[in-house]
Amino acid sequence: MPKTSVVILNWNGKKFLQHFLPSVVAHTQDAQTEIVVADNGSGDGSRAYVEQHFPQVRLIKLDRNYGFTGGYNRAIALINSPYTVLLNSDVDVTQGWLTPLVQHLDAHESVGACMPRIRSFSQPDSFEYAGAAGGFIDMLGYPFCRGRILGTIEQDKGQYGDTRKIFWATGACMMVRTELFKKLGGFDDEFFAHMEEIDLCWRMQNAGYDVSCIGTSEVFHLGGGTLPNNNPRKLFYNYRNNLLMLYKNLPPGVHVSVVALRILLDWASALIFLLQLRFSYAAAVLRAHAAFFRRKKGKRNKHNMLGIAHLSGIYRGSIILSYFLLRKHTFDRLRI
């Protein structure tokens, strides 16, 4: 049995497999590691490509597209390695990238998940939007990263090359303890895609585990491979899933007021979209709210009675106000 399984979830991403899978194979294969492609019912020849060109890669064939959450849940159910890396199909890994992640989990039993430092594939001197050097949230649940706050992306000058606790690790490249992932129920299938990794890391922390970013490990992420950042459907998932995450994980007496305030702020953003004549974006916000109110009733994290005082990686303020009013555009200006 391998010690680590690197699982790449694919859906009609043959072009990404052609471009990025060779680097994963070249820089990852050893006796203690297996590479797995979990295919979400692709129809573009992805499976045939993997079978023909990479027979050493284990191929899991799912019968249809279960999304990011369902696809990974089904794939990891078939994984027996102690550690699993969730790796996007559009990530270019580097020589030795995996070793610091494995060593960190080996040395720290309290860490449930970790991630490398992630730079942009298209702009290699800058951090990548989705994960950068580790994820954080503010008191209202707005996510941001070391190296990326809202629309400001920093250049990587070695300022975040350390190892530190974070709130969430990005699903673009995230190592988890396999049994812990399964014990916590994996990703929430209701999310389908986007913010499911933040929800998972929140549940890990509530269960007593830490999440870390390992600055000595580095990969490059293209990003936007399935849904571009400016896609209304992606906006829908982000708005809906953020509310689901807050509802599930905030302690009683807090979640109602925070969710209500977030809904008001979401309406304000929808109004801005309308004034900008971006009608599909405004509609996405409203559809997200409608979907949230149709959510599965009573689905709450059983550990959320602990509150949030014990959690790492929370900014005790508003990242929106700090960014726009106080002009704090980089992580080093925040006190976390």
Secondary structure, 3 states (H helix, E strand, C coil): CCCEEEEEEECCCHHHHHHHHHHHHHHHCECCEEEEEEEECCCCCHHHHHHHHCCCCEEEEECCCCHHHHHHHHHHCCCCCCEEEEECCCEEECCCCHHHHHHHHHHCCCEEEEEEEEEECCCCCEECCCCCCCEEEECCCCEEECCEECCEECECCCCCCCEEEECECCCCEEEEEHHHHHHCCCCCCCCCCCCHHHHHHHHHHHCCCEEEEEEEEEEEECCCCCCCCCCHHHHHHHHHHHHHHHHHHCCCCCHHHHHHHHHHHHHHHHHHHHHCCCHHHHHHHHHHHHHHHCCCCCCCCCCHHHCCCCCCCEECCCHHHHHHCCCCCCHHHCCC
